[in-house]
Amino acid sequence: MSIRGKEIIEKFYECFYKDSDVEKYLHPDAELTWNSSTGLRLLNFEDISAFGAEMARSYESLRLEVRDIIMEKDQVVINLTYHVNTIENPEEEIPLAHFMAIWEIRDNKLYKGHQISQLAD
């Protein structure tokens, strides 16, 4: 379970913004509580999928930099930074935001998550 949970969370954050097949990693009853720099957001499966699709339209490319992934029983934690190339300036990669997320794994998918993010400086 440990290795699989780590793979699930990394693959989800790596490709949710470009992969319409998010059900591979995200439970159909998924819920995410997200404390962002703009306030609290409560997202379900559809909301998370829509957010990923919006990111895909907003950036030329997006790269994930994972610093830590920790697994304990049915919970997995990830600490990461997203770097992007904007449509306006596709030649320059810039850090977008830092994330820390804790997810419960159910049926080998991300089920209930709590995430904090902050814009990168």
N, C-alpha and C positions, 0 to 999 in steps of 0.2 A: 504493500500500500504506500509506503513512504516514497519510493522512487517514482511510482506512478503519479502520486499527488503532486510532486515537484514538477514532473513533466507536464501535467495538466495545466497548472497555473502559469508556468513559463510559456507554453504554447498559446494559451489564451491571450495573455498580455502581448505576446509577440505578433499575433496575427488577427486579433478580433476586429481591428480596424479595416482589414482588407479581405477577410474571409467570411463570406455570407453563410458558411456552414458552422456557425458558432455552437450549434447543438452538440458538436463533438466534445466540447469542453464545458458547456454551460447547461446546468439542469433546467428543464422546462419550467420549474417553479422557482427559479433563481430570484433572489432579492439582494440588492446592494444598497447599503447605507453609505453615502459618500459625503464626507466633509471636505469641501473644496474651498479655494480662495474666494469663491463667489457665494458660498453658503451651503446649507444642507440640501442634499438631493436624495430622494428615495426612488430607486429604479428597479423595475422587474425585467424579465427576460427580453421583452419587446423593446423596452427603453434602452437597455444595454446594447442590443443589436443596432438600434437606430443611431445611437451615439457613435458606435464604431463606423457605421456607414457615413455619417457626417464628417468624421475625422478623415476618412479616405478621400472625400471630396475637397477637404480644406488644405491638404498638404500633398506635395509632390512625392515625398517619401517620409517614412518614419522608422527610426531605429531604436531598439530597446537595449538599454544597458542595465543588466541585473547585477546588483551588488550582493544580495543575500536571498536565499530561499531556505526556509526552515519548516520541517514537518514534525508534528507531534500528534499521534493518534489520528483523528479525522480532521485536523486543522492544519492549514498550510499558510505560511506568511511569506510575502515577497516584498522586497525593497528594490525600487527601480527608478530609472530616469528615462524619459522619452526624449530623443533628439529628432528634429525634423528638418526637412528642406521645404521651404515654402514655395508655392506656385510662383510668387513674384520674384524669388531669388533661389532657383533650384540648385545653384552651384555652391551655396553656403549652408552647412549644417549648423543648427543652433539648438541648444538645450531648451526644451519646452517646459517640462514639469517633472517634479519628483513625486513618487507615489510610495505609500506603504499600505499594504492590504493584508487582511486576515480573512481567509475563506474556510468555511466548513465544506468538506467533501462528502457527497452522498451519491451513491450509485456511480462512483468514479467520475463525478462531475462537480463543478463548482456550484454550491447550493446557496449558502447565506454568507454574504460578505460585508465587511466593514473596511472602508478605504479612506485614507487621508491623502490629499495632494496639495502641493504648493508650486506656484510658478517658479521656474528656474530663473536665476539672475545671471 
